[in-house]
Amino acid sequence: MSDFLIATDCGADLPEDYLKENNISCSNLTYTICGKTYGGRGEQLPYKEFYSLMRAGNLPKTSQVNPDEAKESLLELMKENKKILVLAFSSGLSGTYNSFRIAAEEIMEEDKDAEIKVVDSKCASLGQGLFVYKVVEKAKTGASFEETFKYAEEIAPKCVHVFTVDDLNHLYRGGRVTKTAAFFGTVLNIKPVLHVDDDGHLIPLMKERGRKKSLLKLVDLMGEQMGSYKDKNDIVFISHGDCIEDAEYVRDEIKSRFGIEKFLINNIGPVIGAHAGPGTIALFFMGDVR
């Protein structure tokens, strides 16, 4: 990977240790809760404190990386290497990809030695994290800048996202379900199962009655959607909104059913957690189609 740099953003929800070990730059989107703004280059709020505030009824607001911030970030990276591959948060959920695209075009106009490629991952949370992981592994094989870029574009549609939320009211506030659906879903203990489609949008798939059934449905969907990747999913990513026990339950079910032993489990960061809410469980793996 010495020939070029890989950059992403906090939409990927990757652990800090992983980013440092692999020399991956990560831009932070900002969010505001209880009248205070976090992220960017500023203070970070611990995950548990963030979700505690949400459970208490505090509603966060998020902001994308703007073109000026993206340009500043890229110019900083260019001090180290003028070839940069940016793996960005889904354009279907954030304007961050477009900000990096605009910034990259401006920089390359100003500096003819710069070569910056920006990929719209169409992914979110550890789905974007899995995408970054796969691209980094490709780069580690000695793949060139152009080969790695092409590989990234090829595998983005193969990164499958399925998830369930514990509280429909957060989806209602984000415009994903109606107020009526949120009310009756809460009363009847309905847990929606959603996915991220080929355009990077959140799409409801089905409804399950009860938490355990919704968690098991995620694993059912994995069995249905892996396709030709059934024997090639060497690692599975799971993210959670401050509910590690449920993430481990899903992990153990996957181990039992499919024999997969390698997992990366991490928190859903505030930028995505602001819209999904506490209790969200998201499962990510490679499959033929999303």
C-alpha positions as CSV (number, residue, x, y, z in Angstrom):
1,M,0.0,0.0,0.0
2,S,3.0,2.3,-0.1
3,D,2.2,3.4,-3.6
4,F,-1.0,5.2,-2.5
5,L,-3.1,6.1,0.6
6,I,-6.6,4.9,1.5
7,A,-9.0,7.2,3.2
8,T,-12.6,6.8,4.5
9,D,-15.0,8.5,6.9
10,C,-16.6,7.7,10.3
11,G,-19.7,6.4,8.5
12,A,-17.7,3.1,8.3
13,D,-17.8,2.6,12.1
14,L,-14.3,1.0,12.0
15,P,-12.4,0.6,15.3
16,E,-9.7,3.2,15.8
17,D,-7.0,0.5,16.2
18,Y,-7.8,-1.0,12.8
19,L,-7.5,2.5,11.2
20,K,-4.2,3.1,12.8
21,E,-2.8,-0.3,12.0
22,N,-3.6,0.1,8.4
23,N,-2.7,3.8,8.0
24,I,-6.2,4.7,6.9
25,S,-7.3,8.3,7.2
26,C,-10.8,8.8,8.6
27,S,-12.8,12.0,8.3
28,N,-15.4,12.6,11.0
29,L,-18.9,13.9,10.3
30,T,-20.3,16.1,13.1
31,Y,-23.4,15.6,15.2
32,T,-25.2,17.8,17.7
33,I,-26.9,16.6,20.9
34,C,-28.1,18.6,23.9
35,G,-27.0,21.7,22.2
36,K,-23.3,20.7,21.8
37,T,-21.6,19.6,18.6
38,Y,-19.2,16.7,18.5
39,G,-17.0,15.0,15.8
40,G,-15.1,16.7,13.0
41,R,-11.7,17.6,14.5
42,G,-13.3,18.3,17.9
43,E,-14.4,16.4,21.0
44,Q,-15.9,12.9,20.7
45,L,-18.7,11.7,22.9
46,P,-18.3,8.2,24.4
47,Y,-20.7,5.7,22.8
48,K,-22.5,4.7,26.0
49,E,-23.0,8.3,27.0
50,F,-24.4,9.1,23.5
51,Y,-26.9,6.3,23.6
52,S,-27.9,7.1,27.2
53,L,-28.8,10.6,26.1
54,M,-30.8,9.2,23.2
55,R,-32.7,6.8,25.6
56,A,-33.5,9.8,27.8
57,G,-35.2,11.4,24.8
58,N,-32.5,13.7,23.5
59,L,-32.6,13.8,19.6
60,P,-29.3,14.3,17.8
61,K,-28.8,16.0,14.5
62,T,-26.0,15.1,12.0
63,S,-24.0,17.0,9.4
64,Q,-22.0,15.8,6.4
65,V,-18.4,16.6,5.6
66,N,-18.6,19.7,3.4
67,P,-16.4,20.3,0.3
68,D,-14.1,22.7,2.2
69,E,-13.5,20.2,5.0
70,A,-13.0,17.4,2.4
71,K,-10.4,19.5,0.6
72,E,-8.6,20.3,3.8
73,S,-8.4,16.6,4.7
74,L,-7.2,15.6,1.2
75,L,-4.5,18.4,1.1
76,E,-3.2,17.2,4.5
77,L,-3.0,13.6,3.1
78,M,-1.2,14.8,0.0
79,K,1.8,15.9,2.2
80,E,2.4,12.1,2.5
81,N,1.3,10.8,-0.9
82,K,-0.4,12.4,-3.9
83,K,-2.2,9.2,-4.8
84,I,-5.3,8.8,-2.7
85,L,-8.3,6.4,-2.8
86,V,-11.3,7.7,-0.9
87,L,-13.9,5.1,0.1
88,A,-16.9,7.2,1.0
89,F,-20.2,6.8,3.0
90,S,-23.2,6.0,0.8
91,S,-24.4,8.9,-1.4
92,G,-27.9,7.6,-0.7
93,L,-27.5,8.6,3.0
94,S,-25.1,11.5,3.1
95,G,-23.6,14.2,0.9
96,T,-20.1,13.3,2.1
97,Y,-19.2,11.4,-1.1
98,N,-20.2,14.3,-3.2
99,S,-18.1,16.7,-1.0
100,F,-15.0,14.5,-1.5
101,R,-15.7,14.3,-5.3
102,I,-15.9,18.0,-5.6
103,A,-12.8,18.5,-3.5
104,A,-10.8,15.9,-5.5
105,E,-11.7,17.6,-8.8
106,E,-10.6,21.0,-7.5
107,I,-7.3,19.7,-6.1
108,M,-6.5,17.8,-9.4
109,E,-7.2,21.0,-11.4
110,E,-4.7,22.9,-9.1
111,D,-2.1,20.2,-8.9
112,K,-1.5,18.1,-12.0
113,D,0.6,15.6,-10.0
114,A,-2.4,14.7,-7.8
115,E,-4.4,11.6,-8.5
116,I,-7.5,11.2,-6.3
117,K,-10.2,8.7,-6.9
118,V,-13.4,8.8,-4.8
119,V,-15.6,5.7,-4.6
120,D,-19.3,5.8,-3.6
121,S,-19.4,2.7,-1.4
122,K,-23.3,2.7,-1.3
123,C,-22.6,1.3,2.1
124,A,-23.0,2.4,5.7
125,S,-21.8,1.5,9.2
126,L,-19.7,-1.7,9.3
127,G,-21.1,-2.5,5.8
128,Q,-18.8,0.4,4.7
129,G,-16.3,-1.0,7.1
130,L,-16.4,-4.4,5.5
131,F,-16.0,-2.7,2.1
132,V,-12.9,-0.8,3.4
133,Y,-11.5,-4.0,4.9
134,K,-11.8,-5.9,1.6
135,V,-10.2,-3.0,-0.4
136,V,-7.4,-2.8,2.1
137,E,-6.8,-6.5,1.8
138,K,-6.6,-6.2,-2.0
139,A,-4.1,-3.4,-1.7
140,K,-2.0,-5.6,0.6
141,T,-1.5,-8.1,-2.2
142,G,0.5,-5.5,-4.1
143,A,-2.4,-4.4,-6.3
144,S,-1.7,-1.1,-8.1
145,F,-3.7,2.1,-7.4
146,E,-5.8,1.5,-10.6
147,E,-6.3,-2.2,-9.8
148,T,-7.5,-1.4,-6.3
149,F,-9.8,1.3,-7.5
150,K,-11.4,-1.1,-10.0
151,Y,-11.7,-3.8,-7.4
152,A,-13.5,-1.4,-5.0
153,E,-16.0,-0.5,-7.7
154,E,-16.6,-4.2,-8.4
155,I,-17.2,-5.3,-4.8
156,A,-19.3,-2.4,-3.5
157,P,-22.6,-4.0,-4.8
158,K,-21.6,-7.3,-3.1
159,C,-21.5,-5.9,0.4
160,V,-24.8,-7.0,1.9
161,H,-26.5,-5.1,4.8
162,V,-29.3,-6.4,6.8
163,F,-30.4,-4.9,10.1
164,T,-33.2,-4.5,12.7
165,V,-34.0,-1.6,15.0
166,D,-35.5,-1.8,18.5
167,D,-37.5,1.4,18.4
168,L,-39.5,2.4,15.4
169,N,-39.8,6.0,16.5
170,H,-36.2,6.8,15.3
171,L,-37.1,5.5,11.8
172,Y,-40.3,7.6,11.9
173,R,-38.2,10.7,12.7
174,G,-36.0,9.9,9.8
175,G,-39.0,9.5,7.4
176,R,-38.6,5.7,7.1
177,V,-41.9,4.7,8.5
178,T,-45.2,6.6,9.2
179,K,-46.2,7.9,12.6
180,T,-49.1,5.3,12.6
181,A,-46.7,2.4,11.8
182,A,-44.3,3.6,14.5
183,F,-47.2,3.8,17.1
184,F,-48.8,0.4,16.3
185,G,-45.4,-1.2,15.8
186,T,-44.3,-0.2,19.3
187,V,-47.6,-1.3,20.9
188,L,-47.5,-4.7,19.1
189,N,-43.7,-5.2,19.6
190,I,-43.1,-5.2,15.8
191,K,-39.4,-5.1,14.8
192,P,-38.7,-4.1,11.2
193,V,-35.9,-5.8,9.2
194,L,-34.3,-3.5,6.7
195,H,-31.5,-3.5,4.2
196,V,-29.4,-1.1,2.1
197,D,-30.2,-1.4,-1.6
198,D,-28.0,-1.0,-4.7
199,D,-28.4,2.8,-4.6
200,G,-27.3,2.9,-0.9
201,H,-30.8,3.7,0.5
202,L,-32.4,2.2,3.6
203,I,-35.3,0.0,2.5
204,P,-37.7,-1.9,4.8
205,L,-37.8,-5.6,3.9
206,M,-40.2,-7.2,6.4
207,K,-41.6,-7.1,10.0
208,E,-41.1,-9.6,12.8
209,R,-43.0,-9.9,16.1
210,G,-40.4,-9.7,18.9
211,R,-36.7,-9.0,19.2
212,K,-35.4,-12.6,19.1
213,K,-37.3,-13.4,15.9
214,S,-35.9,-10.2,14.2
215,L,-32.3,-11.2,15.2
216,L,-32.8,-14.7,13.8
217,K,-34.2,-13.3,10.6
218,L,-31.0,-11.5,10.0
219,V,-29.1,-14.8,10.0
220,D,-31.8,-16.4,7.9
221,L,-31.3,-13.6,5.3
222,M,-27.6,-14.2,5.4
223,G,-28.1,-17.9,4.5
224,E,-30.4,-16.8,1.6
225,Q,-28.2,-14.0,0.2
226,M,-24.6,-15.3,0.4
227,G,-25.0,-17.3,-2.9
228,S,-21.6,-18.0,-4.4
229,Y,-20.0,-16.3,-1.5
230,K,-21.2,-19.1,0.9
231,D,-17.7,-20.6,1.2
232,K,-15.9,-17.3,0.7
233,N,-17.2,-15.2,3.7
234,D,-14.0,-15.5,5.8
235,I,-15.1,-12.7,8.0
236,V,-18.4,-11.2,9.0
237,F,-19.0,-7.7,10.5
238,I,-21.7,-6.9,13.1
239,S,-22.4,-3.4,14.5
240,H,-24.7,-2.5,17.3
241,G,-26.3,0.4,19.1
242,D,-25.1,-0.2,22.6
243,C,-26.5,-3.8,22.7
244,I,-23.4,-6.0,22.6
245,E,-25.2,-9.1,24.0
246,D,-27.5,-9.1,21.0
247,A,-24.6,-8.7,18.6
248,E,-22.9,-11.7,20.3
249,Y,-26.1,-13.7,20.0
250,V,-26.2,-13.1,16.2
251,R,-22.5,-14.0,16.0
252,D,-23.0,-17.3,17.8
253,E,-26.0,-18.2,15.6
254,I,-23.8,-17.5,12.5
255,K,-21.0,-19.7,13.9
256,S,-23.5,-22.5,14.6
257,R,-25.2,-22.4,11.2
258,F,-22.3,-21.5,8.8
259,G,-19.1,-22.4,10.6
260,I,-17.7,-18.9,10.2
261,E,-15.2,-18.1,13.0
262,K,-13.8,-14.6,12.3
263,F,-15.9,-11.6,13.2
264,L,-15.5,-7.9,13.7
265,I,-18.0,-6.4,16.2
266,N,-18.1,-2.7,16.9
267,N,-20.5,0.1,18.0
268,I,-22.6,1.9,15.6
269,G,-21.2,5.4,15.8
270,P,-23.3,8.5,16.6
271,V,-23.6,9.7,13.0
272,I,-25.6,6.5,12.1
273,G,-26.9,5.8,15.5
274,A,-28.6,9.2,15.5
275,H,-31.0,7.8,12.9
276,A,-31.2,4.1,13.8
277,G,-31.3,4.5,17.6
278,P,-30.2,2.4,20.6
279,G,-30.7,-1.3,20.2
280,T,-30.0,-1.5,16.5
281,I,-28.3,-4.6,15.2
282,A,-26.7,-4.7,11.8
283,L,-25.1,-7.6,10.0
284,F,-22.7,-7.4,7.0
285,F,-21.3,-10.0,4.7
286,M,-20.5,-10.6,1.0
287,G,-23.2,-11.9,-1.3
288,D,-24.1,-12.1,-5.0
289,V,-26.8,-9.4,-4.7
290,R,-27.9,-7.0,-2.0
